[in-house]
Amino acid sequence: MMIGRETLLSVLFTIGPVLGAALVAGLVIGIFQAATSINESTLAFVPKLIVVFIVLALSGPFMIVTLSGFFQTIFSEIGRVNQ
């Protein structure tokens, strides 16, 4: 049960900022497209891609620390279960 909880929290903390930024960027772009009646597909894709890359670059160290802590916990639990 603890492993499942740790897994969900690690996934939430690592991918949450990226998904949140993509959601906000998509909302802003959608409002802009609705206001200007521009329905260009690259206008929706490219800015979201840029925002996701920026967020990944900024939150990358935090993601690595979170995932390495998670994997250390998993490997220590695997060692404890095998005893």
C-alpha positions as a printed NumPy array, in Angstrom:
array([[  0.   ,   0.   ,   0.   ],
       [  2.844,   2.36 ,   0.83 ],
       [  4.566,   1.672,  -2.489],
       [  1.409,   2.529,  -4.416],
       [  1.001,   5.766,  -2.464],
       [  4.633,   6.725,  -3.034],
       [  4.282,   5.937,  -6.733],
       [  1.24 ,   8.148,  -7.165],
       [  2.79 ,  11.016,  -5.229],
       [  6.031,  10.8  ,  -7.2  ],
       [  4.157,  10.829, -10.501],
       [  2.032,  13.756,  -9.339],
       [  5.03 ,  15.791,  -8.215],
       [  7.129,  15.106, -11.293],
       [  4.589,  15.509, -14.075],
       [  2.207,  17.942, -12.368],
       [  4.122,  21.16 , -13.181],
       [  4.526,  20.152, -16.828],
       [  0.854,  19.278, -17.266],
       [ -0.224,  22.414, -15.424],
       [  1.934,  24.639, -17.625],
       [  0.664,  22.928, -20.786],
       [ -2.911,  23.366, -19.562],
       [ -2.448,  27.08 , -18.876],
       [ -0.651,  27.619, -22.191],
       [ -3.413,  25.779, -24.063],
       [ -6.073,  27.852, -22.322],
       [ -4.341,  31.121, -23.165],
       [ -3.799,  30.058, -26.769],
       [ -7.411,  28.897, -27.062],
       [ -8.694,  32.221, -25.768],
       [ -6.4  ,  34.048, -28.184],
       [ -7.592,  31.916, -31.099],
       [-11.229,  32.444, -30.178],
       [-10.752,  36.193, -29.857],
       [ -8.926,  36.573, -33.163],
       [-10.657,  33.791, -35.149],
       [ -7.27 ,  32.38 , -36.132],
       [ -7.499,  28.595, -36.408],
       [ -3.914,  27.717, -37.211],
       [ -2.857,  24.328, -35.832],
       [  0.791,  25.316, -35.418],
       [ -0.302,  28.315, -33.352],
       [ -1.691,  25.891, -30.783],
       [  1.154,  23.359, -30.91 ],
       [  4.4  ,  25.313, -31.033],
       [  3.853,  27.616, -28.029],
       [  2.694,  24.697, -25.876],
       [  5.777,  22.746, -26.923],
       [  8.028,  25.678, -26.005],
       [  6.313,  26.12 , -22.629],
       [  6.665,  22.419, -21.844],
       [ 10.376,  22.455, -22.715],
       [ 10.954,  25.537, -20.527],
       [  9.137,  23.966, -17.594],
       [ 11.064,  20.713, -18.069],
       [ 14.339,  22.642, -18.091],
       [ 13.439,  24.588, -14.955],
       [ 11.953,  21.72 , -12.971],
       [ 14.325,  19.017, -14.194],
       [ 16.557,  19.015, -11.098],
       [ 13.506,  18.763,  -8.828],
       [ 12.175,  15.872, -10.904],
       [ 15.499,  14.035, -10.705],
       [ 15.675,  14.448,  -6.926],
       [ 12.076,  13.286,  -6.514],
       [ 12.494,  10.247,  -8.745],
       [ 15.844,   9.25 ,  -7.258],
       [ 14.322,   9.365,  -3.765],
       [ 11.423,   7.29 ,  -4.999],
       [ 13.688,   4.66 ,  -6.542],
       [ 15.823,   4.508,  -3.411],
       [ 12.659,   3.811,  -1.423],
       [ 11.537,   1.157,  -3.906],
       [ 14.904,  -0.622,  -3.91 ],
       [ 15.126,  -0.587,  -0.124],
       [ 11.61 ,  -2.053,   0.073],
       [ 12.523,  -4.763,  -2.443],
       [ 15.512,  -5.667,  -0.292],
       [ 13.33 ,  -5.785,   2.812],
       [ 10.708,  -7.993,   1.143],
       [ 13.289, -10.55 ,   0.01 ],
       [ 14.503, -11.166,   3.565]])
